[in-house]
Amino acid sequence: MPYMGDHSNLIDNGLLLRVDLHRLFDRFLISVNPDDLSLAISKNIHDAYYQSLSGRSLSITVTNLTRQFLKRHYDTFMKVCK
């Protein structure tokens, strides 16, 4: 969930990413599958390095709330990719 003040400033709503990956995430060009925590990369990214990240799993601790936030982002990502 995008940061919208104190009510969205939750530890469960945080995902630490490098600046390049963060920008792609914010633009729905990459996402995280909430079911298996694998990276999903948009077909609109043609860079071989970023495409090589597709399917890689993240090693993070996930709460139910975190999964809800990831699902919300992933669902939007899937709509944008079509």
C-alpha positions as CSV (number, residue, x, y, z in Angstrom):
1,M,0.0,0.0,0.0
2,P,1.5,3.4,-0.9
3,Y,2.6,5.6,2.0
4,M,-0.3,7.9,2.9
5,G,0.7,9.1,6.3
6,D,0.9,7.6,9.7
7,H,-2.0,5.2,9.2
8,S,-0.1,3.4,6.4
9,N,3.3,3.6,8.2
10,L,3.2,-0.1,9.3
11,I,6.0,-2.6,9.5
12,D,3.8,-5.1,7.6
13,N,3.6,-2.6,4.8
14,G,7.3,-2.3,4.2
15,L,9.5,-4.0,1.6
16,L,13.1,-2.9,1.5
17,L,14.2,-2.6,-2.1
18,R,17.1,-1.1,-4.0
19,V,16.1,2.3,-5.5
20,D,15.9,0.9,-9.1
21,L,13.7,-2.0,-8.0
22,H,11.6,0.3,-5.8
23,R,10.9,2.5,-8.8
24,L,9.9,-0.4,-10.9
25,F,7.7,-1.7,-8.1
26,D,6.0,1.6,-7.7
27,R,5.3,1.7,-11.5
28,F,3.9,-1.9,-11.4
29,L,6.6,-3.2,-13.6
30,I,7.7,-5.7,-11.0
31,S,5.7,-7.3,-8.2
32,V,5.8,-10.2,-5.7
33,N,3.5,-13.1,-6.0
34,P,1.9,-13.3,-2.5
35,D,1.4,-17.1,-2.8
36,D,5.1,-18.2,-3.2
37,L,6.9,-14.8,-2.8
38,S,8.4,-15.1,-6.2
39,L,9.3,-12.0,-8.3
40,A,7.1,-11.2,-11.3
41,I,8.6,-9.0,-14.0
42,S,6.5,-7.2,-16.6
43,K,7.0,-8.1,-20.3
44,N,7.4,-4.4,-20.8
45,I,10.8,-4.6,-19.3
46,H,13.3,-5.7,-22.0
47,D,16.5,-5.5,-19.9
48,A,18.0,-9.0,-19.6
49,Y,19.2,-8.4,-16.0
50,Y,15.7,-7.6,-14.7
51,Q,14.1,-10.5,-16.7
52,S,16.6,-12.8,-15.1
53,L,15.0,-12.0,-11.7
54,S,11.7,-13.4,-12.8
55,G,10.6,-16.3,-10.6
56,R,13.2,-15.8,-8.0
57,S,11.9,-16.2,-4.4
58,L,12.3,-13.6,-1.7
59,S,13.6,-14.6,1.7
60,I,11.4,-12.5,3.9
61,T,9.1,-13.0,6.9
62,V,5.5,-12.6,5.9
63,T,2.5,-11.9,8.1
64,N,-1.1,-12.2,6.9
65,L,-1.3,-8.4,6.7
66,T,1.9,-8.3,4.6
67,R,0.4,-11.0,2.3
68,Q,-2.7,-8.8,1.9
69,F,-0.6,-5.8,0.9
70,L,1.4,-7.9,-1.6
71,K,-1.8,-9.4,-3.0
72,R,-3.2,-5.9,-3.6
73,H,-0.1,-4.8,-5.5
74,Y,0.2,-8.1,-7.4
75,D,-3.4,-8.0,-8.5
76,T,-2.9,-4.5,-9.9
77,F,0.4,-5.6,-11.5
78,M,-1.5,-8.4,-13.3
79,K,-4.2,-6.0,-14.6
80,V,-1.5,-3.6,-15.9
81,C,0.5,-6.4,-17.6
82,K,-2.4,-7.6,-19.7
